[in-house]
Amino acid sequence: MKPRGLLAAVIVLAALGGALYWSNRKQKAEAAKPSTDTMPKILSIPEDQIKEVTLKKTGGDTTVLQKGADGKWQLTAPKPQRADQDATKTVLSSLANLSADKVVEDKASDLSAYGLNAPTLEVTVLKNDGKSQDFLVGDDAPTGGDSYAKLAGDPHVYAIANYVKTSIDKTSNDLRDKRLLTFDQDKLTRVDLQPAKGEAIEFGKNNQNDWQILKPKPMRADGSQVEELIRKLKDAKMDATISDEDAKKAAAGFASGTKVAVATVADASGNQQLEVRVAGKDADKTYYAKSSAVDGIYKVTADLGTGLDKKVDDFRNKKIFDFGWTDPNKIEIGKATFEKSGDKWMSGAKQMDPPSVQSVVDKLRDLTATKFLDTGGGAPVLDITVSSNGGKRVEKVSITKQGDTYFAKRENESSIYQLDGKAVEDLQKAANEVKEFQPPKKK
């Protein structure tokens, strides 16, 4: 064999040998990892048995979480504050089932070797029965990925994963409720919006539990737009880590800013109010908010500011019919009547072709206002009655035409909806093209 070929063969053989070596090493390392079933258990306390948790950090504040009579968690130290229930649950879940990666030493005589003589974090868990357990966290292990830990009164020293340490090593700022408004969305009964420009808007629920506009006058609301407003208010949060200097800047910005809007929400616990102002112009705009639910003034997102800078028409329902994605039970359009019987559409004793009736349903569902008006009229074009929700919802609409413009008016409403002419003509065409059902021809 030529020397060059021999050299290539040696290189290939060495590469294969190296790959085999590292493959075997990886398998041994994987086999050496502790399984979740055999990982040493440090704490095992049912979450509902935990009454209080104290987190004491070396050189930092002592944070105390306490469960109230209503089951909600509160911060009682370093000062009384509402707790973020989700963040608190993460801490409780970690402490309730706390496992180690391994036991480092069974009977440690020198805790200073692990930083446990002066732990960086001391956690005290107080149970409903009055008994408590102290859990200590010391130095990070030199190999990385673990930290040393032990239970007070237990000679064992454990190695816990750093992600376990991170899940419980929290400050009061990490655990406080950062929402600017703390209303219960499921129990919300009213929302008021007072934009700086335009009329005050009040939203309330109707008998179908749908949002409606109550002021400046009763009008149908676009539920998705109202829910989006509520979402923005619910997601409005403070930055709990801002410095005193930044807090002063926020207060000054709010004081000199221009009012955008004031929002008021009402649930079973009462009213809460949020005022938003803007300072600066164009790309330099900065929004600030002051809440009745928390102390202080905070910088907030432009998304919240623009979300509150709305007019009543932004929240109005542009759909002419409310039956939504549930097909109606009965349609009366012009002189024709189509009624659902089981899965069949009937017109009197005649069974109608389902796709042709569905075309009418789709066009009714999509019929949308292009503009809201206070007045409108003209010659009658079409009267439509749609019954849905098992007949519990009956919607009557009259369509008229003046010149080239079509208008719609719903029964018992003062609002006039201007319509797209082509949409009306397509609806008329679809209604005229509804045909009888033809059974498939036998082959």
NORRA-V89437 format. One record per residue. N is the residue number from 1. BURIAL is I if it has 9 or more other C-alpha atoms within 8 Angstrom, else O. Layout:
BEGIN
n;burial
N;BURIAL
N;BURIAL
END
This chain:
BEGIN
n;burial
1;O
2;O
3;O
4;O
5;O
6;I
7;O
8;O
9;O
10;O
11;O
12;O
13;O
14;O
15;O
16;O
17;O
18;O
19;O
20;O
21;O
22;O
23;O
24;O
25;O
26;O
27;O
28;O
29;O
30;O
31;O
32;O
33;O
34;I
35;O
36;O
37;O
38;O
39;I
40;I
41;I
42;I
43;I
44;I
45;I
46;O
47;O
48;O
49;O
50;I
51;I
52;I
53;I
54;I
55;I
56;I
57;I
58;O
59;O
60;O
61;O
62;I
63;I
64;I
65;I
66;I
67;I
68;O
69;O
70;O
71;O
72;O
73;I
74;I
75;I
76;I
77;I
78;I
79;O
80;O
81;I
82;I
83;I
84;I
85;I
86;O
87;I
88;I
89;O
90;I
91;I
92;I
93;I
94;I
95;I
96;I
97;I
98;I
99;I
100;I
101;I
102;I
103;I
104;O
105;O
106;O
107;O
108;I
109;O
110;O
111;I
112;O
113;O
114;I
115;I
116;I
117;O
118;O
119;I
120;I
121;I
122;I
123;I
124;I
125;I
126;I
127;I
128;O
129;O
130;O
131;O
132;O
133;I
134;I
135;I
136;I
137;I
138;I
139;I
140;I
141;I
142;O
143;O
144;O
145;O
146;I
147;I
148;I
149;I
150;I
151;I
152;O
153;O
154;O
155;I
156;I
157;I
158;I
159;I
160;I
161;I
162;I
163;O
164;I
165;I
166;O
167;I
168;I
169;O
170;I
171;I
172;I
173;O
174;O
175;I
176;I
177;I
178;I
179;I
180;I
181;I
182;O
183;I
184;O
185;O
186;O
187;O
188;I
189;I
190;I
191;I
192;I
193;I
194;I
195;I
196;I
197;O
198;O
199;I
200;I
201;I
202;I
203;I
204;I
205;I
206;O
207;O
208;O
209;O
210;O
211;I
212;I
213;I
214;I
215;I
216;I
217;O
218;O
219;I
220;I
221;I
222;I
223;I
224;O
225;I
226;I
227;O
228;O
229;I
230;O
231;O
232;I
233;I
234;I
235;O
236;I
237;O
238;I
239;O
240;O
241;O
242;O
243;O
244;O
245;O
246;O
247;I
248;O
249;O
250;I
251;I
252;O
253;I
254;I
255;O
256;O
257;I
258;O
259;I
260;I
261;I
262;I
263;I
264;I
265;I
266;I
267;I
268;O
269;O
270;O
271;O
272;I
273;I
274;I
275;I
276;I
277;I
278;I
279;I
280;O
281;O
282;O
283;O
284;O
285;I
286;I
287;I
288;I
289;I
290;I
291;I
292;I
293;I
294;O
295;O
296;O
297;I
298;I
299;I
300;I
301;O
302;O
303;O
304;I
305;I
306;O
307;I
308;I
309;I
310;O
311;I
312;O
313;O
314;O
315;I
316;I
317;I
318;O
319;I
320;I
321;I
322;O
323;I
324;O
325;O
326;O
327;O
328;I
329;I
330;I
331;I
332;I
333;I
334;O
335;O
336;O
337;I
338;I
339;I
340;I
341;O
342;O
343;O
344;I
345;I
346;I
347;I
348;O
349;O
350;O
351;I
352;I
353;I
354;I
355;O
356;I
357;I
358;O
359;I
360;I
361;I
362;O
363;I
364;I
365;I
366;O
367;I
368;I
369;I
370;I
371;O
372;I
373;I
374;O
375;O
376;O
377;O
378;O
379;O
380;I
381;O
382;I
383;I
384;I
385;I
386;I
387;I
388;I
389;I
390;O
391;O
392;O
393;I
394;I
395;I
396;I
397;I
398;I
399;I
400;I
401;I
402;I
403;O
404;O
405;I
406;I
407;I
408;I
409;I
410;I
411;O
412;O
413;O
414;O
415;I
416;I
417;I
418;I
419;I
420;I
421;I
422;O
423;I
424;I
425;O
426;I
427;I
428;O
429;O
430;I
431;I
432;O
433;O
434;I
435;O
436;O
437;O
438;O
439;O
440;O
441;O
442;O
443;O
END
